[in-house]
Amino acid sequence: MDLKLDCKFVNISAGYYNKEVTAEIQNVAQADVLEHFNIKEIVSHFGIKDLLDEIGDKECKSHFDLVDSE
C-alpha cells in the first residue's frame, strides 16, 4: 500500500522479522488517511456488525424505509 500524507512527523519501524511495519504519524488529518481506503476494505477490517452498530438502528431503518412491527 502506498500512502502519501501531509504531516509533521513520521516514525517507521520494522518488526516480526521485517514482515510488519509500524508507522507513527503525528499531525495528520483523519480524512487524509481514510481517503486511501474504500468501504469494502473498511467493512472487511471492522466487520459489518461494528459498522451497523455505529450507524445505529434508527438510521438503518430510516434508510431502508422500515418500521417497527407491533
Secondary structure, DSSP 8 states (H G I E B T S, - for coil): -------SEEEEEEETTTTEEEEEEES--HHHHHTTS-HHHHHHHH-HHHHHHHH-HHHHHHHTT-----
